Amino acid sequence: MIAHPGVMAIPKAGSTEHVKQNAAALEIALSANELALMDNAWPAPKGKTALDMV
């Protein structure tokens, strides 16, 4: 997840509206429990690997 050091998200923006939606996502605040649930659902890879698009 992008909350981890050294990890960066590269969002796709196919339109101006999509850029605005991506920027608005910065306003979302997730609880520690929500972050843990997502970390468990989508664990980081153990080594270098191609990642699936989700």
PDB file of N, CA, C and O in Angstrom:
ATOM      1  N   MET A   1       0.833  -1.178   0.000  1.00  0.00           N
ATOM      2  CA  MET A   1       0.000   0.000   0.000  1.00  0.00           C
ATOM      3  C   MET A   1       0.878   1.240   0.000  1.00  0.00           C
ATOM      4  O   MET A   1       2.041   1.191   0.398  1.00  0.00           O
ATOM      5  N   ILE A   2       0.316   2.340  -0.444  1.00  0.00           N
ATOM      6  CA  ILE A   2       1.115   3.555  -0.550  1.00  0.00           C
ATOM      7  C   ILE A   2       1.492   4.147   0.792  1.00  0.00           C
ATOM      8  O   ILE A   2       2.289   5.083   0.849  1.00  0.00           O
ATOM      9  N   ALA A   3       0.938   3.623   1.871  1.00  0.00           N
ATOM     10  CA  ALA A   3       1.305   4.113   3.201  1.00  0.00           C
ATOM     11  C   ALA A   3       2.653   3.556   3.649  1.00  0.00           C
ATOM     12  O   ALA A   3       3.205   4.001   4.656  1.00  0.00           O
ATOM     13  N   HIS A   4       3.180   2.595   2.915  1.00  0.00           N
ATOM     14  CA  HIS A   4       4.448   1.982   3.282  1.00  0.00           C
ATOM     15  C   HIS A   4       5.614   2.746   2.652  1.00  0.00           C
ATOM     16  O   HIS A   4       5.504   3.203   1.514  1.00  0.00           O
ATOM     17  N   PRO A   5       6.718   2.890   3.367  1.00  0.00           N
ATOM     18  CA  PRO A   5       7.882   3.590   2.815  1.00  0.00           C
ATOM     19  C   PRO A   5       8.375   2.913   1.539  1.00  0.00           C
ATOM     20  O   PRO A   5       8.411   1.685   1.462  1.00  0.00           O
ATOM     21  N   GLY A   6       8.747   3.694   0.559  1.00  0.00           N
ATOM     22  CA  GLY A   6       9.295   3.164  -0.678  1.00  0.00           C
ATOM     23  C   GLY A   6       8.259   2.633  -1.647  1.00  0.00           C
ATOM     24  O   GLY A   6       8.623   2.039  -2.662  1.00  0.00           O
ATOM     25  N   VAL A   7       6.977   2.829  -1.367  1.00  0.00           N
ATOM     26  CA  VAL A   7       5.910   2.346  -2.247  1.00  0.00           C
ATOM     27  C   VAL A   7       5.185   3.552  -2.823  1.00  0.00           C
ATOM     28  O   VAL A   7       4.830   4.480  -2.096  1.00  0.00           O
ATOM     29  N   MET A   8       4.969   3.533  -4.135  1.00  0.00           N
ATOM     30  CA  MET A   8       4.302   4.652  -4.788  1.00  0.00           C
ATOM     31  C   MET A   8       3.207   4.127  -5.704  1.00  0.00           C
ATOM     32  O   MET A   8       3.422   3.173  -6.452  1.00  0.00           O
ATOM     33  N   ALA A   9       2.041   4.745  -5.648  1.00  0.00           N
ATOM     34  CA  ALA A   9       0.946   4.393  -6.547  1.00  0.00           C
ATOM     35  C   ALA A   9       1.068   5.220  -7.823  1.00  0.00           C
ATOM     36  O   ALA A   9       1.427   6.397  -7.782  1.00  0.00           O
ATOM     37  N   ILE A  10       0.765   4.591  -8.950  1.00  0.00           N
ATOM     38  CA  ILE A  10       0.743   5.294 -10.225  1.00  0.00           C
ATOM     39  C   ILE A  10      -0.675   5.156 -10.772  1.00  0.00           C
ATOM     40  O   ILE A  10      -0.969   4.205 -11.496  1.00  0.00           O
ATOM     41  N   PRO A  11      -1.558   6.102 -10.431  1.00  0.00           N
ATOM     42  CA  PRO A  11      -2.944   5.988 -10.877  1.00  0.00           C
ATOM     43  C   PRO A  11      -3.086   6.315 -12.356  1.00  0.00           C
ATOM     44  O   PRO A  11      -2.363   7.152 -12.897  1.00  0.00           O
ATOM     45  N   LYS A  12      -4.023   5.643 -12.992  1.00  0.00           N
ATOM     46  CA  LYS A  12      -4.324   5.929 -14.389  1.00  0.00           C
ATOM     47  C   LYS A  12      -5.316   7.084 -14.426  1.00  0.00           C
ATOM     48  O   LYS A  12      -6.273   7.110 -13.652  1.00  0.00           O
ATOM     49  N   ALA A  13      -5.096   8.020 -15.308  1.00  0.00           N
ATOM     50  CA  ALA A  13      -6.017   9.139 -15.478  1.00  0.00           C
ATOM     51  C   ALA A  13      -6.272   9.325 -16.968  1.00  0.00           C
ATOM     52  O   ALA A  13      -5.443   9.881 -17.688  1.00  0.00           O
ATOM     53  N   GLY A  14      -7.419   8.857 -17.414  1.00  0.00           N
ATOM     54  CA  GLY A  14      -7.755   8.942 -18.834  1.00  0.00           C
ATOM     55  C   GLY A  14      -8.543  10.184 -19.198  1.00  0.00           C
ATOM     56  O   GLY A  14      -8.845  10.409 -20.370  1.00  0.00           O
ATOM     57  N   SER A  15      -8.880  10.998 -18.200  1.00  0.00           N
ATOM     58  CA  SER A  15      -9.651  12.214 -18.457  1.00  0.00           C
ATOM     59  C   SER A  15      -9.394  13.216 -17.332  1.00  0.00           C
ATOM     60  O   SER A  15      -8.848  12.871 -16.285  1.00  0.00           O
ATOM     61  N   THR A  16      -9.798  14.453 -17.573  1.00  0.00           N
ATOM     62  CA  THR A  16      -9.670  15.479 -16.538  1.00  0.00           C
ATOM     63  C   THR A  16     -10.476  15.093 -15.309  1.00  0.00           C
ATOM     64  O   THR A  16     -10.022  15.287 -14.181  1.00  0.00           O
ATOM     65  N   GLU A  17     -11.664  14.549 -15.517  1.00  0.00           N
ATOM     66  CA  GLU A  17     -12.511  14.130 -14.396  1.00  0.00           C
ATOM     67  C   GLU A  17     -11.812  13.050 -13.572  1.00  0.00           C
ATOM     68  O   GLU A  17     -11.896  13.058 -12.344  1.00  0.00           O
ATOM     69  N   HIS A  18     -11.129  12.130 -14.232  1.00  0.00           N
ATOM     70  CA  HIS A  18     -10.423  11.063 -13.524  1.00  0.00           C
ATOM     71  C   HIS A  18      -9.269  11.638 -12.697  1.00  0.00           C
ATOM     72  O   HIS A  18      -9.007  11.163 -11.593  1.00  0.00           O
ATOM     73  N   VAL A  19      -8.581  12.652 -13.218  1.00  0.00           N
ATOM     74  CA  VAL A  19      -7.519  13.321 -12.461  1.00  0.00           C
ATOM     75  C   VAL A  19      -8.104  13.935 -11.193  1.00  0.00           C
ATOM     76  O   VAL A  19      -7.514  13.830 -10.118  1.00  0.00           O
ATOM     77  N   LYS A  20      -9.271  14.579 -11.323  1.00  0.00           N
ATOM     78  CA  LYS A  20      -9.933  15.185 -10.163  1.00  0.00           C
ATOM     79  C   LYS A  20     -10.326  14.119  -9.141  1.00  0.00           C
ATOM     80  O   LYS A  20     -10.184  14.331  -7.937  1.00  0.00           O
ATOM     81  N   GLN A  21     -10.817  12.976  -9.616  1.00  0.00           N
ATOM     82  CA  GLN A  21     -11.185  11.883  -8.706  1.00  0.00           C
ATOM     83  C   GLN A  21      -9.954  11.355  -7.978  1.00  0.00           C
ATOM     84  O   GLN A  21     -10.005  11.096  -6.776  1.00  0.00           O
ATOM     85  N   ASN A  22      -8.849  11.195  -8.704  1.00  0.00           N
ATOM     86  CA  ASN A  22      -7.611  10.722  -8.075  1.00  0.00           C
ATOM     87  C   ASN A  22      -7.145  11.705  -7.003  1.00  0.00           C
ATOM     88  O   ASN A  22      -6.723  11.289  -5.925  1.00  0.00           O
ATOM     89  N   ALA A  23      -7.216  13.004  -7.290  1.00  0.00           N
ATOM     90  CA  ALA A  23      -6.803  14.017  -6.321  1.00  0.00           C
ATOM     91  C   ALA A  23      -7.718  14.000  -5.102  1.00  0.00           C
ATOM     92  O   ALA A  23      -7.248  14.170  -3.977  1.00  0.00           O
ATOM     93  N   ALA A  24      -9.016  13.797  -5.310  1.00  0.00           N
ATOM     94  CA  ALA A  24      -9.971  13.758  -4.198  1.00  0.00           C
ATOM     95  C   ALA A  24      -9.704  12.572  -3.278  1.00  0.00           C
ATOM     96  O   ALA A  24     -10.035  12.619  -2.094  1.00  0.00           O
ATOM     97  N   ALA A  25      -9.112  11.514  -3.811  1.00  0.00           N
ATOM     98  CA  ALA A  25      -8.816  10.332  -2.998  1.00  0.00           C
ATOM     99  C   ALA A  25      -7.824  10.647  -1.882  1.00  0.00           C
ATOM    100  O   ALA A  25      -7.750   9.913  -0.896  1.00  0.00           O
ATOM    101  N   LEU A  26      -7.066  11.725  -2.025  1.00  0.00           N
ATOM    102  CA  LEU A  26      -6.121  12.118  -0.974  1.00  0.00           C
ATOM    103  C   LEU A  26      -6.833  12.534   0.306  1.00  0.00           C
ATOM    104  O   LEU A  26      -6.225  12.563   1.376  1.00  0.00           O
ATOM    105  N   GLU A  27      -8.113  12.853   0.199  1.00  0.00           N
ATOM    106  CA  GLU A  27      -8.895  13.292   1.356  1.00  0.00           C
ATOM    107  C   GLU A  27      -9.437  12.117   2.174  1.00  0.00           C
ATOM    108  O   GLU A  27      -9.970  12.319   3.265  1.00  0.00           O
ATOM    109  N   ILE A  28      -9.307  10.906   1.662  1.00  0.00           N
ATOM    110  CA  ILE A  28      -9.828   9.723   2.353  1.00  0.00           C
ATOM    111  C   ILE A  28      -8.903   9.367   3.510  1.00  0.00           C
ATOM    112  O   ILE A  28      -7.691   9.247   3.332  1.00  0.00           O
ATOM    113  N   ALA A  29      -9.477   9.200   4.685  1.00  0.00           N
ATOM    114  CA  ALA A  29      -8.710   8.778   5.864  1.00  0.00           C
ATOM    115  C   ALA A  29      -9.190   7.388   6.279  1.00  0.00           C
ATOM    116  O   ALA A  29     -10.373   7.193   6.557  1.00  0.00           O
ATOM    117  N   LEU A  30      -8.283   6.440   6.317  1.00  0.00           N
ATOM    118  CA  LEU A  30      -8.611   5.069   6.704  1.00  0.00           C
ATOM    119  C   LEU A  30      -8.115   4.802   8.118  1.00  0.00           C
ATOM    120  O   LEU A  30      -7.055   5.279   8.523  1.00  0.00           O
ATOM    121  N   SER A  31      -8.898   4.034   8.855  1.00  0.00           N
ATOM    122  CA  SER A  31      -8.505   3.678  10.222  1.00  0.00           C
ATOM    123  C   SER A  31      -7.397   2.625  10.174  1.00  0.00           C
ATOM    124  O   SER A  31      -7.161   2.009   9.136  1.00  0.00           O
ATOM    125  N   ALA A  32      -6.734   2.430  11.288  1.00  0.00           N
ATOM    126  CA  ALA A  32      -5.696   1.398  11.382  1.00  0.00           C
ATOM    127  C   ALA A  32      -6.286   0.029  11.083  1.00  0.00           C
ATOM    128  O   ALA A  32      -5.634  -0.799  10.446  1.00  0.00           O
ATOM    129  N   ASN A  33      -7.514  -0.222  11.534  1.00  0.00           N
ATOM    130  CA  ASN A  33      -8.171  -1.501  11.274  1.00  0.00           C
ATOM    131  C   ASN A  33      -8.442  -1.680   9.779  1.00  0.00           C
ATOM    132  O   ASN A  33      -8.226  -2.766   9.241  1.00  0.00           O
ATOM    133  N   GLU A  34      -8.909  -0.635   9.106  1.00  0.00           N
ATOM    134  CA  GLU A  34      -9.165  -0.721   7.666  1.00  0.00           C
ATOM    135  C   GLU A  34      -7.873  -0.983   6.898  1.00  0.00           C
ATOM    136  O   GLU A  34      -7.855  -1.785   5.965  1.00  0.00           O
ATOM    137  N   LEU A  35      -6.794  -0.310   7.288  1.00  0.00           N
ATOM    138  CA  LEU A  35      -5.503  -0.531   6.637  1.00  0.00           C
ATOM    139  C   LEU A  35      -5.015  -1.959   6.853  1.00  0.00           C
ATOM    140  O   LEU A  35      -4.480  -2.575   5.931  1.00  0.00           O
ATOM    141  N   ALA A  36      -5.194  -2.490   8.061  1.00  0.00           N
ATOM    142  CA  ALA A  36      -4.785  -3.866   8.357  1.00  0.00           C
ATOM    143  C   ALA A  36      -5.598  -4.854   7.534  1.00  0.00           C
ATOM    144  O   ALA A  36      -5.052  -5.835   7.028  1.00  0.00           O
ATOM    145  N   LEU A  37      -6.896  -4.608   7.393  1.00  0.00           N
ATOM    146  CA  LEU A  37      -7.741  -5.487   6.578  1.00  0.00           C
ATOM    147  C   LEU A  37      -7.260  -5.515   5.130  1.00  0.00           C
ATOM    148  O   LEU A  37      -7.219  -6.577   4.509  1.00  0.00           O
ATOM    149  N   MET A  38      -6.899  -4.360   4.592  1.00  0.00           N
ATOM    150  CA  MET A  38      -6.411  -4.316   3.209  1.00  0.00           C
ATOM    151  C   MET A  38      -5.035  -4.957   3.090  1.00  0.00           C
ATOM    152  O   MET A  38      -4.763  -5.641   2.103  1.00  0.00           O
ATOM    153  N   ASP A  39      -4.162  -4.752   4.073  1.00  0.00           N
ATOM    154  CA  ASP A  39      -2.848  -5.403   4.049  1.00  0.00           C
ATOM    155  C   ASP A  39      -2.993  -6.920   4.051  1.00  0.00           C
ATOM    156  O   ASP A  39      -2.234  -7.620   3.381  1.00  0.00           O
ATOM    157  N   ASN A  40      -3.970  -7.429   4.806  1.00  0.00           N
ATOM    158  CA  ASN A  40      -4.201  -8.874   4.848  1.00  0.00           C
ATOM    159  C   ASN A  40      -4.822  -9.379   3.557  1.00  0.00           C
ATOM    160  O   ASN A  40      -4.504 -10.482   3.112  1.00  0.00           O
ATOM    161  N   ALA A  41      -5.698  -8.594   2.948  1.00  0.00           N
ATOM    162  CA  ALA A  41      -6.358  -9.004   1.706  1.00  0.00           C
ATOM    163  C   ALA A  41      -5.397  -8.977   0.523  1.00  0.00           C
ATOM    164  O   ALA A  41      -5.475  -9.831  -0.361  1.00  0.00           O
ATOM    165  N   TRP A  42      -4.491  -8.001   0.501  1.00  0.00           N
ATOM    166  CA  TRP A  42      -3.540  -7.845  -0.597  1.00  0.00           C
ATOM    167  C   TRP A  42      -2.140  -7.696  -0.034  1.00  0.00           C
ATOM    168  O   TRP A  42      -1.611  -6.585   0.003  1.00  0.00           O
ATOM    169  N   PRO A  43      -1.520  -8.798   0.411  1.00  0.00           N
ATOM    170  CA  PRO A  43      -0.180  -8.703   1.004  1.00  0.00           C
ATOM    171  C   PRO A  43       0.867  -8.291  -0.038  1.00  0.00           C
ATOM    172  O   PRO A  43       0.727  -8.565  -1.230  1.00  0.00           O
ATOM    173  N   ALA A  44       1.898  -7.637   0.441  1.00  0.00           N
ATOM    174  CA  ALA A  44       2.997  -7.234  -0.437  1.00  0.00           C
ATOM    175  C   ALA A  44       3.735  -8.479  -0.921  1.00  0.00           C
ATOM    176  O   ALA A  44       3.818  -9.464  -0.189  1.00  0.00           O
ATOM    177  N   PRO A  45       4.272  -8.453  -2.140  1.00  0.00           N
ATOM    178  CA  PRO A  45       5.031  -9.601  -2.635  1.00  0.00           C
ATOM    179  C   PRO A  45       6.302  -9.799  -1.814  1.00  0.00           C
ATOM    180  O   PRO A  45       6.835  -8.848  -1.242  1.00  0.00           O
ATOM    181  N   LYS A  46       6.781 -11.032  -1.762  1.00  0.00           N
ATOM    182  CA  LYS A  46       7.987 -11.363  -0.994  1.00  0.00           C
ATOM    183  C   LYS A  46       9.259 -10.943  -1.723  1.00  0.00           C
ATOM    184  O   LYS A  46      10.301 -10.752  -1.096  1.00  0.00           O
ATOM    185  N   GLY A  47       9.179 -10.801  -3.025  1.00  0.00           N
ATOM    186  CA  GLY A  47      10.341 -10.409  -3.812  1.00  0.00           C
ATOM    187  C   GLY A  47       9.884  -9.730  -5.082  1.00  0.00           C
ATOM    188  O   GLY A  47       8.705  -9.404  -5.227  1.00  0.00           O
ATOM    189  N   LYS A  48      10.802  -9.513  -6.000  1.00  0.00           N
ATOM    190  CA  LYS A  48      10.453  -8.867  -7.257  1.00  0.00           C
ATOM    191  C   LYS A  48       9.517  -9.768  -8.050  1.00  0.00           C
ATOM    192  O   LYS A  48       9.791 -10.950  -8.257  1.00  0.00           O
ATOM    193  N   THR A  49       8.413  -9.187  -8.486  1.00  0.00           N
ATOM    194  CA  THR A  49       7.440  -9.937  -9.270  1.00  0.00           C
ATOM    195  C   THR A  49       6.556  -8.965 -10.034  1.00  0.00           C
ATOM    196  O   THR A  49       6.351  -7.832  -9.598  1.00  0.00           O
ATOM    197  N   ALA A  50       6.040  -9.399 -11.159  1.00  0.00           N
ATOM    198  CA  ALA A  50       5.071  -8.580 -11.889  1.00  0.00           C
ATOM    199  C   ALA A  50       3.761  -8.622 -11.115  1.00  0.00           C
ATOM    200  O   ALA A  50       3.314  -9.694 -10.706  1.00  0.00           O
ATOM    201  N   LEU A  51       3.149  -7.475 -10.915  1.00  0.00           N
ATOM    202  CA  LEU A  51       1.914  -7.412 -10.145  1.00  0.00           C
ATOM    203  C   LEU A  51       0.700  -7.426 -11.062  1.00  0.00           C
ATOM    204  O   LEU A  51       0.718  -6.830 -12.139  1.00  0.00           O
ATOM    205  N   ASP A  52      -0.353  -8.108 -10.630  1.00  0.00           N
ATOM    206  CA  ASP A  52      -1.607  -8.128 -11.369  1.00  0.00           C
ATOM    207  C   ASP A  52      -2.292  -6.779 -11.243  1.00  0.00           C
ATOM    208  O   ASP A  52      -2.157  -6.098 -10.226  1.00  0.00           O
ATOM    209  N   MET A  53      -3.025  -6.397 -12.276  1.00  0.00           N
ATOM    210  CA  MET A  53      -3.850  -5.193 -12.206  1.00  0.00           C
ATOM    211  C   MET A  53      -5.100  -5.550 -11.421  1.00  0.00           C
ATOM    212  O   MET A  53      -5.719  -6.582 -11.682  1.00  0.00           O
ATOM    213  N   VAL A  54      -5.481  -4.712 -10.464  1.00  0.00           N
ATOM    214  CA  VAL A  54      -6.658  -4.976  -9.635  1.00  0.00           C
ATOM    215  C   VAL A  54      -7.744  -4.005  -9.996  1.00  0.00           C
ATOM    216  O   VAL A  54      -8.829  -4.049  -9.417  1.00  0.00           O
TER     217      VAL A  54
END
